[in-house]
Amino acid sequence: MINILTLKVGTKYSSEYVNKLNSSINRNSTVDYKLYCYTEDPIGLDPDIIVVPLENPDEYQLQWHKLIFHQTGFGGIEEGEKCLILDIDWIIVGDMDPILTYGLGRHHFGCFERWWSNLRHFCKLNGGFQMYYMGETQYLWEEFSKNPEHWQSYYIENGFAEGPVNGEQNFIDQHAKNKYWFPMEWFAKYHDVDYKKINRNWIRDVNPDEPYVMGGNFCDTIKMVHFSNSENQMHKVNEHWIKDYWI
């Protein structure tokens, strides 16, 4: 069994995103899991989603609230249980079992390289996917909570990330210990504006034999597609494949 932790804060994303992520995992996995949603607004969430109340949404900036997932005992999860942080802007397009059952070693931090980015020298991992065992990453929460104001501005002010709110994955990349890198070919990003760059990076760094997506058909190895970037949202994209997978 695995605990999947999501964050919904502010008004950018509706409960539809959490519900469709939940249903997508259900359709594409045989693994027992619990889905938690940390939110100040649980209205509309499906009843099988475990709500963890976010009491003060203004305490931290948007995605920086995810750092509390690393606090030992978050959501009542017992120490030693496997956890996976997922952003709610993922679409599942393939079999999730190899990910959810992956034999991540104890005291390791599961992540993957965001191959689609040209800024990997500033931040290698994608913060929308973090696997760990509860209690083993308490040090991430402790480091952030000592000076949250500093960290929430540090990466933007020093040119490592673009504002107005950013840098959470830079923090994780900098501080996470014993990183274990999942296969890059399992993950992709969709952004129609950057399609040529994304496909170029895929061919160069992941799979030189075939494009990552063509006509809405993804390479067979891809299991999850991320819609990161501020205005890159599923409900705004009018493509038939989204209607097939994001349900």
N, C-alpha and C positions, 0 to 999 in steps of 0.2 A: 504494500500500500504506500502511496505517496501523497503528500500534502502539496497542493498547488496554490500559490499565493498570488493574488492580484490586487491592484490598487485602482480605485475609481474615486477621483477627487476633482472638485470643480465642475464646470458645466460643459467641457469640451466633448466628453463621451457620455452617452446615455447608458442605461442598464442593458439595452439591447446588445452592446458590445460584450458584456460579461456573460449574458445568457447564451449568445451565439458561440463564444469561446467554449463554454461548458458543453453545449450540445455537439460542437465539433470534436472535442476530445472524446466524448461518449461514442460518437460514430466511428472514430478512427483508432480506438484502443480497446483492449480487453482487460486492462489493468484497473484494479480497485484504486480509487483516489477520492480525496476530499478537496473541493474547491472553496477557498476562502476569498472573500472580498472585503478589503479594508476600505471603508467609505463612510462619509458623513451623510449620504443620501441613499438608503437601500431600497427606495420605492421602485417597484417594477422588477426586482431581482427574482429569479426562479426560486421556489421554496427549498430546493436541495442545495443551494449555495449557502455556505456558512458566512454570516455577516459578522465582521469584527468592527465595532463602532469606532470611527475616527472622530474623537471628541473635539479637536481643535484644528480644522483644516488650514488655518493661517499660521500655525506654529512653524511649519516648514514650507518650502516652495514646491508645489506640485509633486513631480516624481521623486523629490528628495524624501518624501514620506516613506519610500520603500526601504530606507535604511533600517527602520524599526523592525522589519521582517527578520533581521539578524539578531534581535534581542532574544536571549534565551527565554523560552516559554511563550513566545508570541502566539496569540490565538489559542492558548491552552495546549499547544503541541508539545509533546513530551520530548525530552532530550534524547538524541540519537535517532529520531525519526527523519526519514528522507524528505526534503522539501525542494520545491522548484518554484522560483519566482518567474511569472510570465506577465509581460505587458498584455493589456487587453486588445491591442491592435495587431494581433496575430491572426492569420487564417491558416487552418490546418488543411493540408492538401494530400497527406499521405499517412501511412501507418505510424502511429505514435509509440507503439510498443517498444521498439528498440531504444527510444529515448527514455521512456518512463521506467523501463526495467534495467537500464544500463547499470552495470556493476561499478559504480563510482566508489573508489577507495575511501575509507574513513580518513578524515582530516584532509580531504581534497575538495577543491572548489571547481565545479563543473561549469564550463563556459564554452563559447565558440568565437572564432575570429570573424569580425564583420568585414568579410572580404570585399564587399561592395564599396567600402569607403576608401578614399585617397588620403585619409588623415589617420591611418593606423599607427603612424609613428607617434601620434599624440595619445591615442587610445585604441588598443587592439581589440578589446572584447566588446560585445553587445550587451548593454545593461538590461535588456528586456528578457534575458534568459540567464538564470543563476541557479545552479543546483548545489545543495550542501546538506549536511546533517544538522538538525536543530541543536544548538548549543556550541557547535564548533566554529561558528563565525561571529560569536559575541564580540570579538575584538573590533569588527567593523563598526558595530553600533557604538561601542565605547569611544572609538576614535572620532567618529562624526559628532556624537552628542557632547563631547567636551567643548567643541567650538563650532556649532552649526553655521553661524553667520559667516565665519571665515571660509568654510568649505563651499558654501552655496554661491559665493562670489569668486573664489580663488581661480577656478579654471577659466572663467570668462574674462576676468581682469588680466590674466596672464596670456591670453590668446590661444588657449588650448581648446576652447569650446565657444560657440556662438550663443549670445543671449537671446531673449531676456532671461530665460530660465534654462539652465543646462549644467552639465558637469557631473551629474550623479554617476554615470558610467565611468567617467574618468577617475572618480574617487575609488570606485570598486576596482578598476584596472590597476590603480596605483597601490592599493592596500591589501587586496586579496592574496592569501598565501596558498602555495601548492596548487596552482591552477592546473586543471586537466582540460585539455582542448578537445571538444567533440568534433566529429567530422564536419568540415565546412560544407560538404555537398548535401547535408541534410537541411540546410537553412538558406533562405533567400530573402531578398527585399524587393518589394514592388513600388516603383515610383515612376509614373509615365514620363515625367520631365527629365529624369536621369537615366532613361532606359539604355541609351548607347553606352554610357559610362559603366553602368552596372553589368551589362552583357560583356563589355570588353574585359572587365576585371574577372568575371566568371571564367571566360575563355582562357585568360592569362594565368589565373591563380588556382582555379578549381577543376574545370573540365574543358580541355582544349578541343574536344570532339563534337560538342553539341551546345547550342544556346541554352540558357537557363529557362527561358520561356519563349514559346512561339505560338501565336494565335490562341493564347490562353491555356496552352498545354505546357506544363512544367516538366523539366527533366525528371526522369523516374526516381532519381535519388532524393529529390527535395520533399521534405515532410512538412515544413512550416514556412510561411511567407509573412514577413514583417512589413507593416505600413508605417514605419517611423518617419519622422519629419513633421513639423507643426501642422501643416495643412493637408497632409497626405492621409486621408481617412477613407475607409471602405465605402461608407454611405454616399460619398461624393464622386465615386468613380463609376462610370456607366460602362461596365464590361460584363459580358455574359458569364465569364468564368466565376466572377464573384458571386453571382446568383446561384451558381452550382455548389460552391463550397461554403459560403458564408450564410448558413441557414441554421 
